[in-house]
Structures are given as C-alpha cells and as structure tokens.
Amino acid sequence: MILSVAEKRALLQRQRELEEYENEMVRRYQASQNARAADLQAMKMAAEEQREEIFKKLAEEEAQRRAEAEYVEALRNDLQVQLAE
C-alpha cells in the first residue's frame, strides 16, 4: 500500500490533531481532579472547624457545670458550718 505524499501529510496531520486532543483531555481531567481535591479539602476543613466549635462548646459547658457544682458544695459547707455553731 503506497500512500501519496498528500495522503501521508493528511494522516500525520490527523495523528497530530488526535495527540493534541488527547493532551487537552488529559489537562481537563487533571484540572477536574485538582478542583475535586480542593473541594474535598475545603469540606474537610469546614468539618474540622465545626468539630472544634463543638468541642469548645462542650468544654465551656463542662466548666460551667463544674463551677456550679463547686458553688453548691461551698454553700453546703457553709450551711454545715452554720448549723454546727
């Protein structure tokens, strides 16, 4: 099968076009993967921030409960001292 020069040029041109198309598709895929990775990272960061807020709130509530318990204990002790007198 002997190809003419024009046919060979056309085949080479088509091959270059296909390679360029493939390269473009690879670039698009990589860009979409990068965007997806960035979205996932943002979601992870948001979840971590929410988690930290929850733990902070729980710590504050625990500190408040502890302070109230200490206050009640101090009142009990004062009452026992007053009753003992």
The first five atom37 places (N, CA, C, CB, O) and aatype in JSON, in Angstrom:
{
  "aatype": [12, 9, 10, 15, 19, 0, 6, 11, 1, 0, 10, 10, 5, 1, 5, 1, 6, 10, 6, 6, 18, 6, 2, 6, 12, 19, 1, 1, 18, 5, 0, 15, 5, 2, 0, 1, 0, 0, 3, 10, 5, 0, 12, 11, 12, 0, 0, 6, 6, 5, 1, 6, 6, 9, 13, 11, 11, 10, 0, 6, 6, 6, 0, 5, 1, 1, 0, 6, 0, 6, 18, 19, 6, 0, 10, 1, 2, 3, 10, 5, 19, 5, 10, 0, 6],
  "atom_mask": [
    [1, 1, 1, 1, 1],
    [1, 1, 1, 1, 1],
    [1, 1, 1, 1, 1],
    [1, 1, 1, 1, 1],
    [1, 1, 1, 1, 1],
    [1, 1, 1, 1, 1],
    [1, 1, 1, 1, 1],
    [1, 1, 1, 1, 1],
    [1, 1, 1, 1, 1],
    [1, 1, 1, 1, 1],
    [1, 1, 1, 1, 1],
    [1, 1, 1, 1, 1],
    [1, 1, 1, 1, 1],
    [1, 1, 1, 1, 1],
    [1, 1, 1, 1, 1],
    [1, 1, 1, 1, 1],
    [1, 1, 1, 1, 1],
    [1, 1, 1, 1, 1],
    [1, 1, 1, 1, 1],
    [1, 1, 1, 1, 1],
    [1, 1, 1, 1, 1],
    [1, 1, 1, 1, 1],
    [1, 1, 1, 1, 1],
    [1, 1, 1, 1, 1],
    [1, 1, 1, 1, 1],
    [1, 1, 1, 1, 1],
    [1, 1, 1, 1, 1],
    [1, 1, 1, 1, 1],
    [1, 1, 1, 1, 1],
    [1, 1, 1, 1, 1],
    [1, 1, 1, 1, 1],
    [1, 1, 1, 1, 1],
    [1, 1, 1, 1, 1],
    [1, 1, 1, 1, 1],
    [1, 1, 1, 1, 1],
    [1, 1, 1, 1, 1],
    [1, 1, 1, 1, 1],
    [1, 1, 1, 1, 1],
    [1, 1, 1, 1, 1],
    [1, 1, 1, 1, 1],
    [1, 1, 1, 1, 1],
    [1, 1, 1, 1, 1],
    [1, 1, 1, 1, 1],
    [1, 1, 1, 1, 1],
    [1, 1, 1, 1, 1],
    [1, 1, 1, 1, 1],
    [1, 1, 1, 1, 1],
    [1, 1, 1, 1, 1],
    [1, 1, 1, 1, 1],
    [1, 1, 1, 1, 1],
    [1, 1, 1, 1, 1],
    [1, 1, 1, 1, 1],
    [1, 1, 1, 1, 1],
    [1, 1, 1, 1, 1],
    [1, 1, 1, 1, 1],
    [1, 1, 1, 1, 1],
    [1, 1, 1, 1, 1],
    [1, 1, 1, 1, 1],
    [1, 1, 1, 1, 1],
    [1, 1, 1, 1, 1],
    [1, 1, 1, 1, 1],
    [1, 1, 1, 1, 1],
    [1, 1, 1, 1, 1],
    [1, 1, 1, 1, 1],
    [1, 1, 1, 1, 1],
    [1, 1, 1, 1, 1],
    [1, 1, 1, 1, 1],
    [1, 1, 1, 1, 1],
    [1, 1, 1, 1, 1],
    [1, 1, 1, 1, 1],
    [1, 1, 1, 1, 1],
    [1, 1, 1, 1, 1],
    [1, 1, 1, 1, 1],
    [1, 1, 1, 1, 1],
    [1, 1, 1, 1, 1],
    [1, 1, 1, 1, 1],
    [1, 1, 1, 1, 1],
    [1, 1, 1, 1, 1],
    [1, 1, 1, 1, 1],
    [1, 1, 1, 1, 1],
    [1, 1, 1, 1, 1],
    [1, 1, 1, 1, 1],
    [1, 1, 1, 1, 1],
    [1, 1, 1, 1, 1],
    [1, 1, 1, 1, 1]
  ],
  "atom_positions": [
    [[0.85, -1.18, 0.0], [0.0, 0.0, 0.0], [0.89, 1.24, 0.0], [-0.96, 0.0, 1.22], [1.56, 1.54, 0.99]],
    [[0.89, 1.91, -1.08], [1.71, 3.1, -1.24], [0.82, 4.31, -1.1], [2.44, 3.1, -2.61], [-0.2, 4.46, -1.78]],
    [[1.24, 5.19, -0.16], [0.46, 6.4, 0.08], [1.09, 7.56, -0.66], [0.36, 6.71, 1.59], [2.31, 7.67, -0.78]],
    [[0.25, 8.39, -1.15], [0.78, 9.59, -1.8], [1.26, 10.54, -0.71], [-0.3, 10.27, -2.71], [0.93, 10.39, 0.47]],
    [[2.03, 11.5, -1.1], [2.57, 12.49, -0.17], [1.42, 13.24, 0.51], [3.5, 13.48, -0.9], [1.48, 13.51, 1.71]],
    [[0.4, 13.56, -0.23], [-0.74, 14.29, 0.33], [-1.47, 13.43, 1.35], [-1.71, 14.73, -0.8], [-1.89, 13.92, 2.4]],
    [[-1.63, 12.14, 1.03], [-2.31, 11.25, 1.99], [-1.49, 11.09, 3.25], [-2.57, 9.87, 1.36], [-2.03, 11.07, 4.36]],
    [[-0.17, 10.98, 3.09], [0.71, 10.83, 4.25], [0.65, 12.08, 5.12], [2.17, 10.55, 3.8], [0.56, 11.99, 6.34]],
    [[0.7, 13.25, 4.49], [0.58, 14.51, 5.24], [-0.75, 14.57, 5.99], [0.72, 15.72, 4.29], [-0.81, 15.01, 7.14]],
    [[-1.81, 14.14, 5.33], [-3.14, 14.16, 5.95], [-3.17, 13.23, 7.15], [-4.24, 13.76, 4.93], [-3.74, 13.56, 8.19]],
    [[-2.56, 12.06, 7.02], [-2.51, 11.11, 8.14], [-1.69, 11.66, 9.3], [-1.94, 9.77, 7.67], [-2.07, 11.55, 10.47]],
    [[-0.55, 12.25, 8.97], [0.29, 12.85, 10.02], [-0.44, 14.0, 10.71], [1.62, 13.34, 9.42], [-0.37, 14.15, 11.93]],
    [[-1.12, 14.81, 9.91], [-1.89, 15.92, 10.48], [-2.98, 15.38, 11.4], [-2.52, 16.79, 9.37], [-3.18, 15.91, 12.5]],
    [[-3.67, 14.36, 10.98], [-4.74, 13.75, 11.79], [-4.16, 13.17, 13.09], [-5.46, 12.63, 10.99], [-4.76, 13.28, 14.15]],
    [[-2.97, 12.56, 12.97], [-2.32, 12.0, 14.15], [-1.96, 13.11, 15.14], [-1.06, 11.21, 13.75], [-2.16, 12.95, 16.35]],
    [[-1.44, 14.24, 14.63], [-1.11, 15.37, 15.5], [-2.37, 15.92, 16.17], [-0.41, 16.48, 14.69], [-2.35, 16.26, 17.35]],
    [[-3.45, 16.01, 15.41], [-4.71, 16.51, 15.97], [-5.22, 15.6, 17.08], [-5.77, 16.63, 14.87], [-5.7, 16.06, 18.12]],
    [[-5.1, 14.29, 16.85], [-5.54, 13.34, 17.88], [-4.67, 13.44, 19.13], [-5.5, 11.9, 17.32], [-5.18, 13.37, 20.25]],
    [[-3.37, 13.6, 18.95], [-2.47, 13.76, 20.1], [-2.79, 15.03, 20.87], [-1.0, 13.77, 19.63], [-2.81, 15.04, 22.1]],
    [[-3.03, 16.13, 20.13], [-3.4, 17.38, 20.79], [-4.71, 17.23, 21.55], [-3.51, 18.53, 19.77], [-4.85, 17.73, 22.67]],
    [[-5.67, 16.56, 20.94], [-6.95, 16.32, 21.6], [-6.75, 15.49, 22.86], [-7.93, 15.61, 20.65], [-7.33, 15.78, 23.9]],
    [[-5.94, 14.46, 22.76], [-5.66, 13.61, 23.93], [-4.99, 14.42, 25.04], [-4.76, 12.41, 23.53], [-5.35, 14.3, 26.21]],
    [[-4.02, 15.24, 24.65], [-3.35, 16.09, 25.64], [-4.33, 17.05, 26.3], [-2.2, 16.87, 24.99], [-4.26, 17.28, 27.51]],
    [[-5.22, 17.62, 25.53], [-6.23, 18.53, 26.08], [-7.15, 17.79, 27.05], [-7.05, 19.16, 24.94], [-7.5, 18.32, 28.11]],
    [[-7.54, 16.59, 26.69], [-8.41, 15.8, 27.57], [-7.69, 15.46, 28.88], [-8.87, 14.51, 26.86], [-8.31, 15.47, 29.94]],
    [[-6.4, 15.16, 28.79], [-5.62, 14.88, 30.0], [-5.54, 16.14, 30.87], [-4.18, 14.38, 29.63], [-5.67, 16.05, 32.09]],
    [[-5.33, 17.29, 30.25], [-5.28, 18.55, 31.01], [-6.62, 18.82, 31.69], [-4.9, 19.73, 30.09], [-6.66, 19.23, 32.85]],
    [[-7.72, 18.61, 30.98], [-9.05, 18.82, 31.56], [-9.29, 17.87, 32.73], [-10.14, 18.63, 30.5], [-9.81, 18.26, 33.77]],
    [[-8.91, 16.61, 32.53], [-9.09, 15.63, 33.6], [-8.28, 16.03, 34.83], [-8.67, 14.23, 33.12], [-8.78, 15.96, 35.95]],
    [[-7.04, 16.44, 34.62], [-6.19, 16.86, 35.73], [-6.78, 18.07, 36.43], [-4.76, 17.17, 35.24], [-6.77, 18.15, 37.66]],
    [[-7.3, 19.02, 35.65], [-7.92, 20.2, 36.24], [-9.14, 19.81, 37.07], [-8.32, 21.21, 35.14], [-9.35, 20.34, 38.16]],
    [[-9.94, 18.89, 36.56], [-11.12, 18.46, 37.32], [-10.71, 17.72, 38.59], [-12.02, 17.56, 36.46], [-11.36, 17.87, 39.63]],
    [[-9.64, 16.93, 38.52], [-9.15, 16.23, 39.71], [-8.61, 17.22, 40.74], [-8.05, 15.23, 39.32], [-8.84, 17.06, 41.94]],
    [[-7.91, 18.25, 40.27], [-7.41, 19.28, 41.18], [-8.56, 20.03, 41.84], [-6.49, 20.26, 40.43], [-8.51, 20.32, 43.04]],
    [[-9.59, 20.35, 41.06], [-10.74, 21.06, 41.62], [-11.46, 20.18, 42.64], [-11.72, 21.48, 40.5], [-11.88, 20.66, 43.69]],
    [[-11.59, 18.91, 42.33], [-12.24, 17.98, 43.26], [-11.44, 17.87, 44.55], [-12.41, 16.59, 42.62], [-12.01, 17.85, 45.64]],
    [[-10.13, 17.78, 44.43], [-9.26, 17.69, 45.61], [-9.39, 18.96, 46.46], [-7.79, 17.46, 45.19], [-9.42, 18.89, 47.69]],
    [[-9.45, 20.11, 45.8], [-9.61, 21.37, 46.54], [-10.96, 21.41, 47.25], [-9.47, 22.57, 45.58], [-11.05, 21.86, 48.39]],
    [[-12.01, 20.95, 46.58], [-13.34, 20.9, 47.2], [-13.35, 19.97, 48.41], [-14.4, 20.44, 46.18], [-13.91, 20.31, 49.45]],
    [[-12.74, 18.82, 48.27], [-12.67, 17.87, 49.38], [-11.9, 18.46, 50.56], [-12.03, 16.56, 48.94], [-12.3, 18.29, 51.71]],
    [[-10.8, 19.13, 50.27], [-10.01, 19.75, 51.32], [-10.81, 20.84, 52.03], [-8.71, 20.34, 50.75], [-10.76, 20.96, 53.26]],
    [[-11.56, 21.62, 51.27], [-12.39, 22.66, 51.87], [-13.48, 22.04, 52.75], [-13.04, 23.54, 50.78], [-13.78, 22.55, 53.83]],
    [[-14.06, 20.94, 52.3], [-15.08, 20.26, 53.1], [-14.47, 19.7, 54.38], [-15.74, 19.13, 52.28], [-15.09, 19.78, 55.45]],
    [[-13.28, 19.13, 54.28], [-12.61, 18.6, 55.47], [-12.31, 19.72, 56.46], [-11.31, 17.88, 55.07], [-12.49, 19.54, 57.67]],
    [[-11.86, 20.85, 55.97], [-11.54, 21.98, 56.85], [-12.8, 22.49, 57.53], [-10.87, 23.11, 56.05], [-12.78, 22.81, 58.72]],
    [[-13.9, 22.57, 56.79], [-15.16, 23.03, 57.37], [-15.63, 22.05, 58.44], [-16.23, 23.2, 56.27], [-16.11, 22.47, 59.49]],
    [[-15.51, 20.77, 58.18], [-15.91, 19.77, 59.17], [-15.04, 19.86, 60.42], [-15.83, 18.35, 58.57], [-15.53, 19.73, 61.54]],
    [[-13.75, 20.08, 60.22], [-12.83, 20.22, 61.36], [-13.17, 21.46, 62.19], [-11.38, 20.28, 60.86], [-13.11, 21.42, 63.42]],
    [[-13.51, 22.55, 61.52], [-13.9, 23.77, 62.23], [-15.17, 23.53, 63.06], [-14.12, 24.93, 61.25], [-15.26, 23.96, 64.21]],
    [[-16.14, 22.83, 62.47], [-17.36, 22.52, 63.2], [-17.05, 21.63, 64.4], [-18.39, 21.83, 62.28], [-17.6, 21.83, 65.48]],
    [[-16.18, 20.67, 64.2], [-15.79, 19.76, 65.29], [-15.14, 20.54, 66.42], [-14.83, 18.67, 64.77], [-15.45, 20.32, 67.59]],
    [[-14.24, 21.45, 66.07], [-13.57, 22.27, 67.08], [-14.57, 23.14, 67.84], [-12.49, 23.14, 66.44], [-14.46, 23.31, 69.05]],
    [[-15.54, 23.71, 67.12], [-16.56, 24.53, 67.78], [-17.38, 23.7, 68.76], [-17.49, 25.17, 66.73], [-17.69, 24.16, 69.85]],
    [[-17.71, 22.48, 68.36], [-18.49, 21.6, 69.23], [-17.69, 21.27, 70.49], [-18.9, 20.3, 68.49], [-18.22, 21.34, 71.6]],
    [[-16.42, 20.91, 70.33], [-15.59, 20.58, 71.48], [-15.4, 21.79, 72.38], [-14.24, 20.04, 71.03], [-15.39, 21.66, 73.61]],
    [[-15.26, 22.97, 71.79], [-15.11, 24.19, 72.58], [-16.38, 24.42, 73.4], [-14.81, 25.41, 71.68], [-16.31, 24.74, 74.58]],
    [[-17.54, 24.27, 72.76], [-18.81, 24.47, 73.45], [-18.97, 23.45, 74.58], [-19.99, 24.35, 72.46], [-19.41, 23.8, 75.68]],
    [[-18.62, 22.2, 74.32], [-18.69, 21.17, 75.35], [-17.77, 21.49, 76.52], [-18.35, 19.8, 74.76], [-18.14, 21.3, 77.68]],
    [[-16.58, 21.98, 76.22], [-15.63, 22.33, 77.28], [-16.18, 23.48, 78.12], [-14.26, 22.71, 76.68], [-16.05, 23.48, 79.35]],
    [[-16.78, 24.47, 77.46], [-17.38, 25.59, 78.2], [-18.52, 25.13, 79.09], [-17.87, 26.66, 77.22], [-18.64, 25.57, 80.23]],
    [[-19.37, 24.24, 78.56], [-20.48, 23.71, 79.35], [-19.97, 22.91, 80.54], [-21.4, 22.84, 78.47], [-20.52, 23.01, 81.63]],
    [[-18.93, 22.12, 80.33], [-18.35, 21.33, 81.42], [-17.77, 22.25, 82.49], [-17.26, 20.37, 80.89], [-17.93, 22.0, 83.68]],
    [[-17.08, 23.31, 82.07], [-16.52, 24.26, 83.03], [-17.64, 24.94, 83.81], [-15.65, 25.32, 82.3], [-17.5, 25.15, 85.02]],
    [[-18.72, 25.27, 83.16], [-19.86, 25.9, 83.84], [-20.47, 24.93, 84.85], [-20.92, 26.35, 82.82], [-20.77, 25.32, 85.98]],
    [[-20.66, 23.67, 84.46], [-21.21, 22.66, 85.38], [-20.29, 22.47, 86.59], [-21.41, 21.31, 84.66], [-20.75, 22.35, 87.72]],
    [[-18.99, 22.44, 86.33], [-18.02, 22.29, 87.41], [-18.09, 23.48, 88.36], [-16.6, 22.14, 86.84], [-18.05, 23.29, 89.58]],
    [[-18.19, 24.69, 87.82], [-18.28, 25.88, 88.65], [-19.55, 25.86, 89.49], [-18.22, 27.14, 87.79], [-19.52, 26.22, 90.66]],
    [[-20.66, 25.45, 88.89], [-21.92, 25.37, 89.63], [-21.83, 24.32, 90.73], [-23.08, 25.05, 88.68], [-22.34, 24.53, 91.84]],
    [[-21.21, 23.2, 90.44], [-21.06, 22.14, 91.44], [-20.18, 22.63, 92.6], [-20.45, 20.87, 90.81], [-20.47, 22.35, 93.76]],
    [[-19.11, 23.34, 92.28], [-18.25, 23.89, 93.34], [-19.01, 24.92, 94.17], [-16.99, 24.55, 92.73], [-18.86, 24.95, 95.39]],
    [[-19.82, 25.73, 93.54], [-20.63, 26.73, 94.25], [-21.61, 26.04, 95.2], [-21.39, 27.64, 93.24], [-21.74, 26.43, 96.36]],
    [[-22.3, 25.01, 94.71], [-23.25, 24.27, 95.54], [-22.52, 23.6, 96.71], [-24.02, 23.22, 94.7], [-23.03, 23.59, 97.83]],
    [[-21.36, 23.05, 96.45], [-20.57, 22.41, 97.51], [-20.14, 23.44, 98.55], [-19.32, 21.7, 96.93], [-20.19, 23.16, 99.75]],
    [[-19.74, 24.61, 98.11], [-19.36, 25.67, 99.05], [-20.56, 26.09, 99.89], [-18.78, 26.88, 98.3], [-20.42, 26.32, 101.1]],
    [[-21.74, 26.2, 99.27], [-22.94, 26.54, 100.03], [-23.25, 25.46, 101.06], [-24.15, 26.73, 99.07], [-23.62, 25.78, 102.2]],
    [[-23.11, 24.21, 100.68], [-23.35, 23.1, 101.61], [-22.4, 23.16, 102.8], [-23.19, 21.76, 100.88], [-22.8, 22.99, 103.95]],
    [[-21.14, 23.41, 102.49], [-20.15, 23.51, 103.56], [-20.46, 24.67, 104.5], [-18.74, 23.66, 102.98], [-20.38, 24.53, 105.72]],
    [[-20.82, 25.83, 103.92], [-21.18, 26.98, 104.75], [-22.39, 26.67, 105.62], [-21.46, 28.2, 103.87], [-22.42, 27.03, 106.8]],
    [[-23.38, 26.01, 105.05], [-24.57, 25.65, 105.8], [-24.24, 24.68, 106.94], [-25.62, 25.04, 104.86], [-24.77, 24.8, 108.04]],
    [[-23.35, 23.72, 106.66], [-22.97, 22.78, 107.71], [-22.22, 23.49, 108.83], [-22.11, 21.65, 107.15], [-22.41, 23.17, 110.0]],
    [[-21.38, 24.45, 108.47], [-20.65, 25.22, 109.48], [-21.63, 26.03, 110.31], [-19.59, 26.14, 108.81], [-21.51, 26.09, 111.54]],
    [[-22.6, 26.66, 109.66], [-23.58, 27.47, 110.38], [-24.43, 26.59, 111.3], [-24.48, 28.25, 109.39], [-24.74, 26.99, 112.42]],
    [[-24.81, 25.41, 110.85], [-25.6, 24.52, 111.66], [-24.81, 23.96, 112.83], [-26.13, 23.4, 110.83], [-25.37, 23.7, 113.9]],
    [[-23.53, 23.79, 112.65], [-22.68, 23.27, 113.72], [-22.46, 24.3, 114.81], [-21.34, 22.82, 113.16], [-22.16, 23.92, 115.94]],
    [[-22.59, 25.55, 114.53], [-22.36, 26.61, 115.52], [-23.47, 26.77, 116.47], [-22.13, 27.89, 114.87], [-23.41, 27.62, 117.35]]
  ]
}
